[in-house]
Every structure is written in C-alpha cells, then in structure tokens.
C-alpha cells in the first residue's frame, strides 16, 4: 500500500497473466512465402467501443470466465443461444424468463470480458418443414405464428442484454441463415426472399416489408428499441454464392467477384448491422477426413489462406463492415496429444495464425478488415482447448511429426492457450481505425517477469481529480481501462463525460500512459474501482478520496 500526498489510497495487486512459459515453436512451413493477401486502403471504421488492438476470444461456457482470463487477457467469450423460439426448450427456458443471458453477461463483466452470443434459433423452431437446413429455415420464415414467437424471443434477449447500459454485448445473428437465403435468389437481392415481418402483427415491426430485408431491419429495430448497447453481427457464409473457394480453388479475379457478390447481398438487406462474422471452418480438418470421408481438400494450404483473406477483403470493402472470424478450430499438428482420435483431431489454423513469429498471417487478415479471432469447436468430437474427453494429460506416440509433449490436460495438448498467452505477452496488434490500411508493425517484446508495476498518480483541482495511469517496463503499453465500480463518482475519459457503473475503455495500445478525470456526483466520499490492462496483464487498483480530498 502506498500513500499519496492527498488523502487518497491506491491499492495494487499482481494477477496471473500467462498460461505457460514455454518457448515459441518453430516457424510455420516455408509456404508462407506465398504473396501477401489483398491489403486494402479505406477500411470502414471500427464498431463503436471496439477494442483498439486485435483481440482474441474463445468459446466459454457459464462458470468458465475465471479460467479463461487466467490463460490470457482474452477480450471476448462466446456462447450459443439455441433450442428454438416456440419449442419450450429454447435458451429462454434454460434459466427462468431468459435469466441465462443475464447471468452470462454479469459473469463476463465481473471477469472483464465482452460477451458474445451466437443466436441460432430459427432452424430449431417449429415446424421447420422441408428437406435440408435451408428449406427448414425458409419454411419457418414463411410461418406468421413461428415468426411472431421468434420476434418475442429476440425481444426478450434484447431486454436482458439491455439491462447493462454502457456495457458492450455482441449478438451474432443466425449463423448459416443468410448464406442459405442468398442461395435462393439469382441476383443476390434479399428482397427476393419472402419472410413474415410486418404481417405478423408485432407492434414494433409495423410497416416493415415481408421479405428478408424486412427481417434484417426487424432485428435492428428491436435492438434499437431495447438494447442500444448490443453490437449486431451479420453472419457471412463464404459458400452463400454456391461456390466454396476452399474446394474449387478459383482464380484471384473469381475470388474478388464472389466477395463482391457476398457484399452486395449484405447491402441488399438495407439493415445497418455493426460488424460481420465470417468463418474459417467449424471443424478440424482431420475430423472431416475421419468422420465425413473428406479428401485432401479438407486441409488448407497457403494458397487457401491467401484466397480466404482476399475474399474477406473484398466483402469488407463492398459491405463496409469489419469482420470477426469465428469458431476457428483448436486442432494443431504439433502436440503428441493430437493423434486424430475422438476429441484430438489435427488442424493447422491455430498454428497459421498464432505460431507465426513474423505475424504476417495475422496481419494479412487485419489488413483485409478482420477485427477479432474467436476460437471454438463446432461439434462434439472436434478438438477442444479443454479436457472435454476427460483423459487428462496424454502423450500417445507421434503420428505425423507431432512430437511436443502436452503442456496440460487440454485435448489439444494445451497448444492454443499457450499460443494465445504468447500473443498477448508479445503484444496485441494495433487495429487500423479506418480510412487506411498501413502495414502494422510487429510489437517489440516486453519483459513481464518480474511483473512491472502500474503507476497511478493523481492531482486535485477545480473540483476534479485528474488521474494518470502508466505502464512501466520497457516497451510496455496500456491497452484498456476496465471500470468495475463507481461510488458517488463520475468519470470523464476519452471524450465520454459522466460515465458511471461498469464499463470498459479500449485504448489504441500505443502509449504507456492513459488519463481520466473523476468528479463527485454529490457531496461526500467518492471512489472508482478499476483494472489497468497493459501488455503484461491486469492490475487492479482504485482511486478516490474523502469529502474534502478535492
């Protein structure tokens, strides 16, 4: 404990920031010499309040937030909402009256992460008639009773999420639906897909057209009415054009034409989502080979990754929305645990993105417009960055040169958590804010052992307490301020005046210092409880003082 000149007390405590202190593995295969993907100028702006440095996230069940944050300072955690809107088994029933969402958001706030929900409800709603997922979804869109239930379910979500004003909650809306519906029209025009919207009789949706554009605008209208703090995510399916670029290996010109079509379809919705969610794959490559009988096309090579970034860049340019890459498989080809048995299937996406010391692969996607990477398995039996199989730390004989012994009991041998921790220790990549796509330099490493302290200084005057926080240690930067609680205090920070309660201020991550002012809401003592996030992790503290301190 240290005492300042004024009667103000600041407490600091060191928290665990890294998962494992093992060295970087060798560079990815030499094929990364393939020419860089389509970097572009004039990127659209970041969503309001989005972290300024490239964030990572992962799938995270209720009760898991503390474990997630002990691995690395992940910015996001995500969870599916599913079960159908009119089946009696949907997410709204998992806890009474939709309390599941409230509990998940609250837990996320307490552990300084941003909650992301993948809202996957229409396919599982009744009656879902027809053969195949696309037909089932389309049939439900035509059913007025089904859609009325759907909008009521969506309204409940927004009411629950809207109970946390000033706190970002992300809703990723209906994975796959938009791709299936794009496949139903010849001209990439969403108005050509019928859907019951205004005709359902739902009061808030009066006047909206009965087509897919009206459906998209209904989602935005309900968000605006009940939860302006929710960031809406459109779901981009690379196969919505009826061409899967990872299988057909089209030319660069064809890739850009397909990305243009995907962007035009989004624009035809005439609905202002905040960000788009794209995909790499929802299952490990070796899972597809073993369980589906897929061939070599299941494995991506350097050309596939390059085409993917080019497609993303064109979509971002046309749609004018940044992109989150989501549900990226956890598998790897490094660890002995990865023997292609159930739950231990190999893949190369984690290595491509997080085991490349040059960071060129990450930067290809950043320059294309990607603003976050969220990792997670898409099916039972796919690899988990957890001990889902329950077989503990396991090191079977190597099968493909995967000779590294497991770091821990996670089914991937602990590789993902190790690489994620190393990414944050090296330093998160600064995101282009919009308007240009200048190359992003690899941050200079910072020494985090022993943990350099965070300095907090204050100065009183004019009825305000001016606070400066500074990251110490060579090359260290302040990444965010996480305000956990304000007591009789108003916080003025980065152009926002009078903030109270719980909120996160994402910073560009390019400076060792950050400042904010504290004012009293009324006479009496005032305190602000906060956590300073720098490149070495999180540093809890608080500032404040008694009735006459400033």
N, C-alpha and C positions, 0 to 999 in steps of 0.2 A: 504494500500500500504506500502511495506517495501523496504528499500534501502540497497543494498549490498555494500561491500567495494569497488568493482569496479563499474563503471558507467553502471550497468545493473539493469533493473527493472523487478520485478516479480509480477504479479497480481494473486490473488486467489479469487474465488467466490464459495459459497456453493450452491449446487443444490439439488433438491428433489430426494431422493433415494428410499423411501419406499412408498408402496401404502396405507397400513392401519396398524395401530399399535395394532391389536387385538392379543390376546394370541393364542398359539398353541392349536388346538383341541386335544381331547384325542387320544391315540394311535389307530392304525387300529386294527381290530379284532384279537383275540388271535391266529388265524390260521397262523400268520406269524411265528409260531414256526416250520412250515414245514422245513425240512433240506435245507440248502443253495443250490442255483443253482450251475451250473458247472463252478466254478472258474478255470482259466487255466493259465499255465505259457507260456512264449514265445509269447506274443501278438505281432501282427505286429506293425510297427511304426505308429505314428500319421501322418495324412497328413501334408505335409509341410505347416507351418504357422498356424496350427490349434491351437485354444486356449488350454492352458495347464491345465485349470480347467474345470470340467464338465459344459458345457454351456446349457442354456435353450433358447428356441425361441418359436415364435408363428406366426400363420397366421396374415398377416398385409397388408391391402390394401394401395394403394397410398395415401399419405397425413396422414398416421396413425403413422409414425415413432416417432414423438414427444410424442404422448400419450403412445406408447409402452415403450419408455425409461423413462417416468415419473413413470411407475409402478415399474420397477426394471431394473438393468443393463443387460437386455437380450443381448446375443451375436448375435442372428440370428433373421431374419424375413423372411417369405416366401410368395410367390405369384405364382399362376398358370399362365402358358402361354398355351393357348388353342385356339380352333376355326378352326383348320385345316390349312394345308400348301397351299392348292390350292382352297380354298372356297371363297376368298375375304373377309372373316370375321375373319381371324386369328389375333393373337396378333400383328403382324407386321402392321396391319391397325388401331390398337387402337389409336396410335399416328402416324403421318406421318413417313414412312420409318423406322419403328421399334423404334421410339423415346421413346416409353413406357419403354423399358428396360433402356435406358439411364437415364430417369427421376427417375426411381425406384432405380437404383444404386446410383445416385447422392444424392437422399434424404437419403438413407441408410448411405452413407459416412458422410453426414452432421450431422447425429444423432448417429454416432459411432456404427452402427450395420453392420453385414455381410449379404448381400442379398442372398437369396436362391430362385431359380426359379424351379418349377416343370413343366418340359416341356412335355405336354400332348397333342401331336399334331397328331399322326398318325391315331388314331381311328376316329377322326373327319375330316380327309381328305377324298377327293372323289377318287374313287367311293364307297369304303367300302362295298363291296358286301358280302353276306352270312348272316347266322343266328347266332347271338351272337357276343360278342365283340372279342373273339379270332379269329373267322373266318373273321371278318371285317378287323382286323389288318393284318392278314395273307394275305388276298387278296390285300391289299394296298402294302405290301412288294413285291408282285409279279409284280406290275404295274410300268413299267420303267418311264412313264411320271409323275406319282404320286411321285415316289421316287426322281426324279430329282428336282421336286418342293420342296420336303421335305428337301433335302440337301441344296438347295438355302436358304430356310427359316432358317435352322440351321446355315448356314454360316453368315446370317445377324445377328443372335443373337450373334455369337462369335465376329463379328466385333464391335457390340455395346458394349458388355462386355469387349472386349479387349482394348477399349479406356480408360480404367482405369488401366494402368500398375502398378503393385505393390500392387493392392488392390484385396483382395480375393472376388471372386464371385463364388457361387456354383450353378451348373446345375444338377438337379436331373432328369435323363433322362427316360422318358416314363414309369411312373408307370403302373403296370399290364402287359405290353407287354411281358416282359421276362418270367413271370410266365405262361402266355398263350402259349408262344412258347415252353417252357420246356415241357408242357403237350402234345405237338405234336410229341415228339420223345420218343422212348422206352429206349434209352440208355443215356439220359442226355447229348447228344452231340449236341451243337449248330450248327455244320456243317451240321446236318441233316435237318435243316430248310432252305428252299430256300428264297432268297431275292435279289432284284436287287441292285447291288452296282457298281462294275466296269463297267458293261454293260450299265449303264445309260448315259455314255459319260461325266460325270462330271470330269473335268480335274484333280482335286486334288485326285480323287479316283481311278485313273487308276491302274490296276493290282490287285485290291482287289477282292477276290472271291465273287461270287453271292450266299452268304448264310448268316446266322445270325451272324456268326463270322466276315465276311466281313463288315456287317452293324455296328457291335460294333466297329471294327477297323476304320471305316469311321468316326465315331463320334470322336474318339481320334485323328485321323489325322487332322480333321478340327479344333479341339481345339488347337492342337499343332501349326497349321499354323497361326491362327488368334487371339488366346486369351490364351496364356500360364498362365495367372493369374487365369483362371477358374478351379475350382476343380470339377471334374466329378464324379457324383454319379450314380452308378448302382442301380437298383430297385429290391430288393429281395422280392418275394412273397412267404409267408410260404406255400401257397397252390399249388405252382408250381409243386410239386411232386404228385399231385392228392390226397394228404392226408392233411386234415386240423386238426392240432394237438389239437386245442381248442375244436373241436367237437368229434373227435374219441378217445381222451384221451389215446394215445399209451403209451407203457412202455418207460422207460428211454433209453433202448437199441434201440428201434424203433425210438425215437426222434433223437438220435445221428446218426442213419442210414439215416434218412431223411435230417438232417442238412448236412451230408456228400454229399448226392446227390445234394442238393442245391449248395454247394460249388463247386462240380465237374462241374456242369452246367456252373457256372460263369467261372471257369478256362478254359472250352472248348471254350470260346469266344476268348481267346488269345488276349485280349484287356486290357490295363492297366488303368482301372478306378482308381480314387484316394480313394474312400470310397463307401460304400454301404448304401442304405436307406432301412430300414425294417419297419414293421408295427405292431401295436397292434390291431387296428380296425379303421375303418373310420367313424363309427357312434356310438353313445351312446348305451349301452346295452338296456335301456328301449325304445329307438327309435326302435330298431329291434323288440322288443316284440310288441309294439303298431302298427307299420307301416307294418311289414313283417309277423306278427304272429309267431315270433320265440318263442321257449320254454326256459327253464332254462339254456340251453347251451349258450345263449346269454350273460349270466353273468359269468365272470371269477372268480374262487376261487383261493386259494393259490396254489393249485396243477397246475392250468393252467398257472399262472405266473411263477412257477418254470420250467415247461416244456418249456415255451417260452424262458426263459433265457438260458436253456440248448441247445435248437435248435440254438439260436443266437451264443452261444459259439462255437458250432461245425462248423457252417458256417464260422465264423471268422477264426477259426483255419485252415480250409481247403482252403478257398479262399484267406487267408492272406490279408484281408481288414477289417478295422474297420467299425463300423456300427452306423448309425444315426437312431433313432426311430422317426417316422414322423407321422403327422396327428393324434395325440393322442386325443381322445375325451375330451371335457371340463366338462362333467357332473359330479355330485357328489351326495352323499346321505346325506349330512349334512344340506344344506340350505333349508329354507322353500320355497324359490323360485322354487325349484326343485319338481314340482307337476306332472311331466310326461304329461304336456300339450305341445302343439306345441312350440318348442324352449326351453323347460325347462325339458328335459329328463335326467333321472338319469344314472350315470355310476360310477365305482369305481376306475378308473385308476389314476386320479389326486390324490385321497387320498392314493392309494397304493404307489405311487412314492414320493409325496411331503408332505404327512401328517403323515409320519412315523418318529417319533423323533429319532429312532435309525439309520436311513438311511440305514438299511440293505437291503431294496428292491432296492434302487438306486445302492447300492454297488454290489448287485448280477449282475445287468446288466453291470456295469462298468467293473467288473472282466470278464464278458463274452465278452467284447470288444466294448461296446457301448460308443460313444464319444459325443453324444448330444441327447437331447429330444426336439422335436418340436411339439407343441400342435396346434390343429386346427380342426374345424368341416369339415366333408366330404360331407355334403348335406344340402340343405335348410330344416329347421325344426329341425336339430340337435342343441344341445346346443352351445351357443356362449359365450365367455368371453367378451361380449359387449351387448349393448341394441338393438340387431337386431330386436326383436319383437316390440320394441317401447312402452312397457308397464311400463317403469320406475322401481323404487324400489317397489318390490312386495313381499308380505309375506302371501300367502294363508295358509290355515290350513295344518299342518303337515300330511303326509300320511304314512310315514314309519319310524318315529322317527327322521325325518329331522327337528329339532326344532330350529336351529340357524337362527336368523333374518338376512336379507340381509345386506351386508356391503355397497353395492351401487346398481346402476340400472342395472348392467350387468345381463344377463339372467341366469347365474349360481349363482346369488346372490353375486358375487364378490369373490367367493372362490378361483378360480385359481390364480387370480392376487395377492390375499392375501398370498397364499402359495408360489408363485414364489418369492415375495418380502421377505418372511421369509427365504426361501432357501438361497438367496444371503446375507441377513443380518447375518445368522448363518455362512456362508462362503461356497463358491463353493468347491466341492470335487476335489482334485487333480487327474488328469488322469494318469494312468501308461503310461510311454512314449514308452514302447515296450521292449520286451525281458523278462519281468516278470510280474506277477500279484499279487504282495504282497498286503495284506489287506490295505485298505485305511481307515485311522482313521477319525472319525467324528471331524471336526474342533471345537476348543474351541470357544464359543461365544465371540463376540466383542461388546463393548458398543458403539453405534453410536449416542446417544443422550446425551449431545450435540455433534454435528458432530466434531470429532477430525480433526485438520487441517493436510494438507500435507506440509512437509518442503521441500524446494528446496534450495540447496546450489551449488555454482559454484566456480571453481578455474581455473585461466588462466595460460597458459604456453605452450611454444613450438608451438605457432600458433593454439592452441586448447583451447576450453572452456570445461572443464570437469564438468559435471552436475550430481548431485546426488539427487534423489527424495526419500523421506522417509515417509511412513505411520506412523502416531502417534496413540496413543491409545493402550491399552493392547490387545495383540493377533491380531492386525491389520496387513495385508499384502498387498503388491502391486500386483495387478492382471494383469494390462496391461498399456501400454503407447499408447495413441491414438494421432498420429501426424496429426494435422489438416492443417498446412501450414508451408512451409519453405520459407523464403525470403533471398536469397543470402546465403543460409546455406546448408551444407552437414552434415548429421547425421550418426555417426558410432555407431551401437548398436547391441548387442548380435551376433557378428560375421558378421554383414552386414555393409559394408562400403559405404559411399557416398549416403545414401538414401535421396531422396527429395520428395516434394509434400505431398500427403496424404497417410498414411499407419498406420497399427495397429501392435504393437509388443505385442503378448501374452506372459505372463510370467508364470512360474510354480505356482505362488501364495503361495510360502512357505517362502518368505522373506519380511521383512518390507522395504527393500531398493532396488533401481534399479539405474543403472548408464548408461550414454551415453556421447559421445563427440560431440561437434559441431565445424565444420571448415567452413571458408569462401569459397564460390565458386569463388569470385573475390574481389578486394578491395572495402571497403565501409561497411556500417552498415549491420548487419545480425541478423535475429530473427527466432526463432522456436516457433510456437504456438502449444500447446499440452494440452491434458487432462490426468491426472493421475487417473487411476481407482484402488481403493482399496476396501476392504471388506465393506466399508460404502457408496460406491457410486463413483461419478465422481467429480474431482476437476480441473477445467480449469485454465491454467496458461500460461506464456510464458517466454522464456529466450532469451537473446541476448545482443547486445550492439553496440556502435558506431564504427567508423573506427579504433580507436586506443584502444579499450577496451581489446583486447587480441591479 
